[in-house]
Amino acid sequence: MNKVNIPFNIDLTGKTAVITGGGGVLCSGFAKALAKCGANIALLDINETAVQAVADEINADGGNAIGVACDSLNKDSLQGAADVVANAFGPCDILINGAGGNHPKATTTKEYFNAGDLENADITTFFDLDSANVEFVSNLNFLSALLTTQVFAKGMTNRPESNCSIINISSMNAFSPLTKIPAYSAAKAAVSNFTQWLAVYFAPVGIRVNAIAPGFFVTHQNQSLLFDANGEPTDRTKKILGHTPLGRFGTPDDLTGTLLWLADNGASSFVTGIVVPVDGGFSAYSGV
């Protein structure tokens, strides 16, 4: 198991954490960190092989985890996963809505539009974006969080003594959209807004709802955009790092402290409805 650095200790013994997108780089890091704090971990992902591999790592390190194949855009699939989790660990205490991502066909070729681009078949402009792919990105990021919350939060509402917490994964795109990826940026903005709405709605039953907004992290999905075939930084990477005051990409460990703070009621019992940037200063830098 890859070493997980825990910046401070919290006790989640007996708690059940459900994590969608659990096979990804960031969400598998969340799972390993929460497992180190004693939580039972249920990893949900459409890629069963990926989540089972993460669960196996956690179990080999003395934790308690299961991997569950699940389509977070299918409510029946989510309910089936919820039944598996309930049978294994009991009801969910900590829900992390981490499923998300972009689609290449919801992305423009260039950062800026020039009139001549319409005559160039090799350039995908805003006008060429396919509605089905834009809808897919919106659903994958926002609708998946809504449906997953509908299924798993229902069991949280009648247990105020359990201090349940929902943590959504937004993005710095929600604060300031990046070029080329309008669908992803809009979808993450929806996640942030949804986080605030849920926080208000669930406040009377004691469920706290917050979000983490990572800056730039290298994942399976974006690696080819950030590095070329030889492993050298692309021009986009150079631009990103040039606008990140800390001068590097984030690592999964950089998110652990924020994750544990939001997950632990003892540390953040009066914190709900916020979106926490973890971006190396990217959002603070104007470029000059």
N, C-alpha and C positions, 0 to 999 in steps of 0.2 A: 504493500500500500504506500502511495506517495505520502511523504511526511506532511502533516497538517500542522501549521503553527497556530496555537490558540493564545491570543494576546492576554486573555484573562479568563478565569474559570467561572462558569455558571453551572447550576445543577438542574439538569432537565430529566433526571431519572424518572421513569414512568410516563413521560410525555411522548406523544406520537407526533412525528413530523411527516407531513405528506408533501412531496416535492415533484411538481410536473417539470418536464424537460430534464429529468434527473440524469440522463445519459450524457448531457453536455458538459463542457469544461467548467463553467461557473457553477452550475447547479450540483454537479458531483462534488465540487469543493464545499458547497453549503452542506451537503449531506454528511461528508466526512467530519466537518467541524461540529455539527450538531450531535453526531454519533459520539464524538470524543467527550461531549458534555452529558452523555447518558441517555439521549433520546432514542426511541425506537424509530427507525427510518423506513419509510415507504417511498421508493423511487418509482415514479410513473413516467413512461415514455412510449412513444409509438415503436421505438426500436428496443425490443425486449432484450436482445443480446447486449446492448450497451448498458442498460440499467442492471441487468443481472451481473455483469462484470463489476460494476461499482459496488453492488450489494455484496458480492463475494469478497471484494477488498475490505469492506467494512467489517464483515463477519470474521475474516481472517485476522483482523487486528483487534478482535475482542468485542466488537460492537454487535448490534442487532438490527439487521436490515433485510428487506425483501425488495425484489424488482418485479414490477407489474407492467405487463404490456397494456397500453391504454391510449386511445385516441382522444385527446382533450377537446376535440371539436365534435365529439359524439357523446350525447348525454347518457345513452344506454351503456356505452363503454366505460364512461366515468362512474356510473352507478355500480357496474360490475366490479370495477377496481375498488370502490369504496367498500363493497361487501368483503372483498379479499382482505383489505386493510383492517376492517372491523374484526374479522375472524382471527387475524394474526395478532393485532395489538390493541384493539378497542377503538374508540372514537378519536378523531383527529383533534389535536390541541394546537398545532402550528401548521398552517398551510402556506406553502411558498408557491406562488403562481409564476413558474419560471419558463414555461413553454413559450417559444417565440422565435422570431427570425425574419429574414428578408427573402426575397425571390429575385433572381437575376432579371426576370422579365418585368419586374416592377421597378426597374432602375434605368435611369437615362445614361446615355453614353458619355455625355459632356456635362460639365458643371454649369455652363451658360449656353443660352440659345442664340444662334445666328440664323438670319433669314435663309441662307443657303443650305442649312441643314435639312430642310424638307425635301430637297432634291437628291440627297445622299442616302442611298438604301442601307449603307453600312452604319448609319448613325440612328440610334433610338432616341427620339425626342420625347418630350412630354406628351405630344399629340399621338405618339405611337403606343403609349402604355395601354396594355390590355386590361379591361375592367375585371376579368376573371382573376388575373394575377394580383391586381391591387386588392381585390376582395379577399383573396387567399391570405395575403399579408395582414390585412386588417383582422381577419378572423383568427389567424394563428396567434396574434399578440393580444388582442382585446377580447374577442368572443370566447377564446379558450379560458381566459381568466374569469369571465362572467359565469360560464357554464360550470367550471370547476368549483367556483365559490358556491354556486347554487347547490351543488351536490354535497360538498364536504362541510360547508358552514351550517347547514341545517342541524347537524349534530352538535354544533358549538353553542347554539342559541339557548339551550336549556341547561347549560353548565357554567354559570357565571363564576363559580368557585374555581374553575379550572384555568381562569385567566387566559383564554384563548387569543391567539394572534394570527393575523393574516399579513403576509409580506408579499407584495407584488414586485415584479422586476420591470422597472421602467427603463429609461435611458436618458443620457444627456441630450439626445435628439428631441426629447419632449420639451426641453427648455429652449433649444436653438437648433432648428433642423439643419442637418448636413446636406450638402449638395448631392445630387444624383439619386437620393433614396426618399422620395416624397411619401410613398406609401408607408414605409417603416417609421418615418418620423411622425406622421400623423397618427399611426396606430399606437405608438408609445405615448404620444400626448394624450390619447384616449385612456391609456392605462393610468396615467397620473391623475387625470380628472376622475376616473372611476374609483381610484383609491380614496380620494377626498369624499366622494359621494358615499361610498361604503362606510367610511369611518363615522360619518354622521348617522347613517341609517342604523348601524349596529351598536352605537354608543349605549343605548338603554339596556342592552343585554350583555354589556361588558366585553365585547369583542373589539380589540384594537386592530386597526388597519393602517398600514404604512407601506411605503415603497422605497426601494433602493434604486438609484439611477447611476449605473456604472458609466464611466467614461470609456476610454479605449482599452480594450482587453483583446488579446489574440485568442480566437476560438477556432473551432473546426470550420465554421461558416465563413469567417472573414480572412482566413490565413492567405488565400490566394489573391486577395485584394491588397494585402499589406506587404507581401513578399513575393518576389518573382520566383521562377523555377530554380534559380541558383541560391535562393534564400536571402537575396539582397533586398533591402527596403525599396518599395515602390515610391514613386513621386508622391502618392497620397500619404504614405507613411511619413515621409519627410515633412510634409505639410502639417500632419497631425502632431508629430513630436515637436515641431517648431512652434506650435501653439499650445503646447502643454508645459507649463512652467517647471514641473518636476522632471521633464525631459525623458520620459520612458512610458511604455505601456504598463497598465496595471496587471497584477497577478491575482489569482483567486484568493490568496491570503490577504490581499489588500481590502477585501470585502468582509472578511471574517469578523472584525471588531464591530462593524455596523450591524451585521447580521445578528450577532449574539446580543447586542444591546437591544435591538428591536424584538428579539424573540423572548427575552427574559423580562417577565413582568416586574420583578424586583428592581430592575434597572430602568425600565421605561413605562411604568404603570400610568403615567400621565401624558404619554406621547401617543397621539393618534392623528391620522390625516396628513402626515407629512411625507415628502419625497426627498430623500437624502442623496445629494450628489457625492459620488466617490470618483473623482475625475482628474486628480493630479493638478488641479488649478485651471483646467481647460476653460471652464465657464467664466472664470474671473479675468481672463486675459483678452484684451481687445485686439491684440495683434500689433500694437505699437507701444 
